[in-house]
Amino acid sequence: MLQGKEEGLGEGKTVLATSWLSFPQVKGVPRGTPLGGNIMAGKIKVGVLGATGMVGQRYIKLLEDHPWFEVTYVAASPRSAGQLYKDAVANRWLIGAEIPAGVQNLMVEDANLAEKAIGKCQFVFSALELPKKEDIKNLEAAYAAEGIPVVSNASANRWTEDVPMLVPEINYSHLDVIADQKKHHGWDKGFIAVKPNCSLQTYMMPIHALIQAGYEIKRMVVTTLQATSGAGYPGVPSFDMIDNIVPFIGGEEEKTEKECLKILGTVKDGKIENAAGPIVSSTCTRVPVIDGHTACVSLEFGDKKPSMEEIEKIWTSYTSVPQELKLPSAPEHPIVVRHEENRPQPRRDRETEKGMACVIGRLRPCNVFDIKFVALSHNTKRGAALGGILNAELLKAKGFFDNL
């Protein structure tokens, strides 16, 4: 069955804004207009693949009243196809009390039939989950071949060398590879862009900020404490999680150690070349928390080592292209540093900056490497659907949807 994987509802003390009007606006530019663009005559029509699953539901809820995008197409497994969306998710809608009114009566199509989306949406968000990654790769490519760009939450294309794996604050320049991707496949309008694994969002921005400031990071040791929502619904059995920690998550350690190298890489000769470092050793665990991935990180710098004061200044002043463009889902402060000795905590800090910030605490010297800290991010917002929406906003602002 086509379904989403990483889900949950945030329960932090700070609540996600209920209206897109609460997001920043470019002074003098009507809301819904990317910086440097024209006033949009109407919203871009988007589809959601895997719409009945948890990630798909999260996309649909977060896109409700989005200033730029409107859900007009939903697709899922053949079992759900042919039903109204509200009937397909009856008794298993888990993202808030009500299904968005604009989506309730959409007919669910078979996600395996890319041609069904032609004329009904201009691009799709992919929350596909299939037993074989190759099947997801082929299906996402089928949509791109039909002229429909794919903004994917799935992992299948993360290691495709001409597919950008985006954290918009870090590697926005990787969008340059899309022209080569389209040329390689003979695609006119379609293309594929993906987001990385949810746990990487917990520490990649602070790492990038330090590297960008001129401080080489040679080695890292990372231990993640990952929320149960990352396993989807119904997820890890309650017997395994109550009064327990599971010290293994299949495939997570490989993703943690390798995906960062592609994110920090460069576009060369029509493909993305991985960065040479840092070397990463990871241990990934599942803990009894609903939402919010935590990472305990130790870093070793190269010859040049910043002071603790300089590190904090680098982090708190860090902004990038999403902030400059004032993209609707972009956090004003991508990195937030807390000084309490017992922070960050998932329940208290995961909703910081609408669930889109990396929250850091316990910065201190390390007896083995140079520094160590604890970082937290919201795995089902920054790490999943809202991160995918931010990717789409960046693509729109950079003109990739102009001729759809």
N, C-alpha and C positions, 0 to 999 in steps of 0.2 A: 504493500500500500504506500502511496506517496504521502509522506507526512513530514512535518517539521520536527526538529530535534531539540533545540535549546530553548527552553521557555520558562515561564513563571510570572508571577505578579509581584512587583516591588511592594514592600511593606515598610519602607523607611519613614522616618519622621518628616522628611521633606517630600512633598507630593509632586509628581510630574504635572506640569502645567496642563490644564484642561482645554486651553484654547491656544491655537497657533498665534494669536494676537499677542501673546506674552513673549514671543521671541524677538530678538533684536531686529531693528529695521535700519536700512541704509538711509541716512538723512537725505531727503529730497527725492527719493526713489520710491514709487508705490510698492507696497508689500507684494511679493510674488514676482518681482523683476530682478533677475540676476544682475550683479554689478556689470555695467557696460552693455547690457542687453536692451531689447525693446520691451515695452509694456506688453504683457501676454494677453492676447485676445481671449484666451480661455486656458483652463488647466490642461496639462499633458495627461492623456489617458494612459493608465498603467494597468498591467495585469499582475496577478500573484499566482505563481505555480506552487503546488503543494499547499493550497489555500486553506484546506480543512485541518492541517496539522498545527502544532503549537507555534512554530515560527511563522507560518502563514497567517494564523490568527493575530499574532502580534503585529505583523505588517499591516493587516487590515485595520486594526484598532489605531495604530500610530498614524496611519495615513488619513484618518478621519479628519476632515477640515484642513488638510495640508494646503498651504498657500499655492503650491506649484503643481501638485499631483492629485489625480482623482482615480480611484479604483473603478474600472469599468469591465474588467474581465477576471474571472477566477477559474482555476483549473486544478484538478486533483486526480485521484486514481479512477480507473473505470468504475469502481464500486460506487463512487460518489457522483460520477458524471450523470447528467440528465435530471438532477434534482435542483430545486432552488437552494441557494446557499444556506438559508436559515434552516432548511430541513436536513441538509447534509451534515450540519454541525449541531443539530438538536441534541440536547443533553450532554454535549461535550464542548460547548463554548466556554472557555476558561479565562478570557481576557476582559474582565469587567462584567457589569450586569447585563448590558445590552449589546447585541450585534449592531454595528453602525447601520443606520437606516438605508443609506445609499447602496449597501451591498446585500442586504437581506434577501432581496428578490432577484439577484443575478442568478442566471442558470450556470451551474457548474459544468465545465467542459472537461473532456479527457485530456489531461496534461501530456499524454503520449502523442497527441496529434497537434503538432506545432501549427499546421495550416489553419486550425480552428481560430487562432488568435488574430489572423490577418484581418485588418480593418476594424478590430474591436479594441485594440490598445496599441500604443506607440512603442512601449518597451515593457519588459516584465522583470519583476523581482522573483528570483528563484529560491524557494525554500524546499526544494526537492530532496527526498530521502529514499534511496533505493538500495537494495542489498549490494549491488555492484557499482562501484564508482564509474566504471567505464560506461555504464548505461546512462548515468547522469551526464557525463561528458558529451556523449553522443546526442542526448536529448537537448542539452543547452546549445550545442552546435546547430541542431536542426532549427531552433528558433532564430539564431543569428543568420542562418542561411536564408530564412524567409524575410530577412530585413528587419528583424525585431531584436534590438539590443537586450542583453541579459545582464542584470545586476544581481550577482549570486551570493547567497549565504552558504551554499554547499561547498564542500572541500574538494570536490572532484577535479576542478581546474586550477587549484592553487599552485600546482607544480608544472602547469603548462607554460613553457618558456616565453610565450608571447602574450600571456594573459596577466594584466596587472593585478597584484594582490594588495589592495589599498588600505592604508591608514591615512586619510586625507591630510592630516597635519604633517606626516612624515614624507611620503613618497608620491606626492601629487605629480611629480615629473614623470612617473612611470606611465602616465596617460599617453605619453609620446609613442609607446609601443603599439597602441591600438591601430594606427595607420598601417603598420607592418603586419599586424594580425589580420586585418581585413584583406590586405593584398595577398597574403599567404593563402588564405582560404577562398579568395575570389568573392568575398562578401561586399556588397554595395553599402548598405546602411547598418547591417547587424554587426555586433561585436559582443565580447564577453569581458566583464570585469568582476572580480571577486573580492571578498573580505577575508582576513586571516582568522585563525582559530581564536575563540573568545578569550582564552586565558592570556594570550599575548597582549591584549589591550591593557592588561593590568600594569605592565612595566615598559612597554615599547616607547611611549612618548618621553618618559624621563631618561631612558637610555639614549634616545635620539637627541634630546636636548643637550646632553653632555657631550656627545660626539660632535654635534653641530658647533658647540662652543670651543672645540679644539682639543678635547680630552679623549684620547684613544682608550677604549675599553678592551682589554686583552682577554679576560676570562670572567665568567659569571657562574654562580651556583644559585639555582632557583628552586624553591619548594612551593608548590601551589596548593592551596586549600580551596577546592572548587565546589560550588554550590550544587545542590541536587537538581535544580532546574536545568543545568547543563546536560543532563541525561534525558531530557524530554519528559513527556507524560505517557504513562504513569511513572516512568523512570525507575530509579533504584528501589527495590522492595523495602518497605518500612522496616522489616526485621533486620535488614542489613545496615540501616542508617540510624535507628534509634539506639542511643547508648553505644555508638560505634563510629569508627573512621575506616574507610576502605583505602588502603595504601597503593591502589593501582587503578588507572583509567586507561583502557586500551587505546593505543595510538597517540595519547596526549604527550608523552615525553618526547617522542620523535618530532611531533609538530613544534613543541616548545623549543627544541634544540636547533631546528632547521629553518622554520618559517621566518625567523627574525633575519636570517642572512639574505633571503630574497627581498624582504621589505627594505633592508638597508643597501640593497644592490643598486646597479646602474643599468640603464638601457644602452645597449651596444649591438650594432649590426642586426637590428630587428628582433632582439630578444633581451630578456632581463638576465644579467649576470649577477650571481650572488656575491655579496661582500665576503671578504676573507675571514672576517671575525666580527664579533667576539666568539670565542669557544664557550659553549654553554653546556652545563651539566644540570639536569633537572630531575625532580621527583614530583609526580603529580598525584594528589590524593583527593578523595571525595569526602566531604564533611557534612554534618547535618545542619546546613544553612539553606534556605530556600533560594535566595538571589544574592549575588555578589561574590566574585572570585577574589581571593586574597593571595598575594605572593610574598614570600620572604626571600629577599635578594641580597647576595653578596657580590661585590664588584672588585676587580683588580684593574687599575689603570695602567697605561703605558708609562713612559718616562715622566710625563707631565701630570701632576696630581693637583686637583683643585682643593681649596679649603672647604670646610663644612659651610661656612658663610657663603662662599662663592657658589657652591652647589645649590643651596636654597635659592639664591638670587637667580641662577640660571633657570631653575624650575618655575619659580613664581612669575618670571617675566616671559615665559615661553608662550608664543602665539605663532600662527602660521596662516596659510592661505584661507582655510575655512573661516577664520576669524576676520581676516582682511575683507573677504567677500561677504561677511555677515550671513552666511548660509543659515537657513532657518533652524536646523538641528545642531548647529555647532555650539559648543560651550564657549562662553566668554573667557573662561579661565580653564584651559585644557588640563593643567596640573594644579592641584590644590595641596598645599603642605599644612599639616596639622602638628601642633607642638605638645598636645597632651600625651602623657606617657602610655596611655592605653588606647590610642587611636592609630589607624582607622579601624572601624568595626562595621561589618556588613549592614546591620540594622540601622545604624546611625548615619552612615556615610555613603551608602550606595546610590542614593538619589541626588547627590551633589551635582549641580549644573545639569539638571534634568536627566540624571543618570548617564551623562556623557563625559564626566571628568575622571581622571586618574587621581585618586586621593592617596597621599603619601604621609607616613609618620615614622617615628622611631629611627630617624637618620642618625647614625653614630659610627664611630670607627670600628673596623673589623680586625680581630687579632690574626686572622689568616690572610685575608685580602686587604683592601684599603678601606672600603665603607660597606655598610649594610643598612637596609631599610625594609619597611613593610609597605606594600602598595595594594590598593583595592580598586576594582572597577565593577560596574553593573554588567553582568554577563549576558542578560537578555535584552539590554538596551544598547549601550556602546558595543558590547560583544556580539550582538546579533542583529535584530531588525532595524533598530534606530541607527546603528552603524552602517547598515546597508542603505538606508535612506539618505544618510549623509554622503555616502559615495555617489548616489544618484544626483543629489543636489550639486556636488562638485562637477559631475559630468555635464549637467545642465548649464551651470554657470560658465563652463569652459567651451560651450557650444557644440557638444557631442550629440545633442538631440535636436539641433536647429532644423535639420532637413528631413525629419521623419514624417 
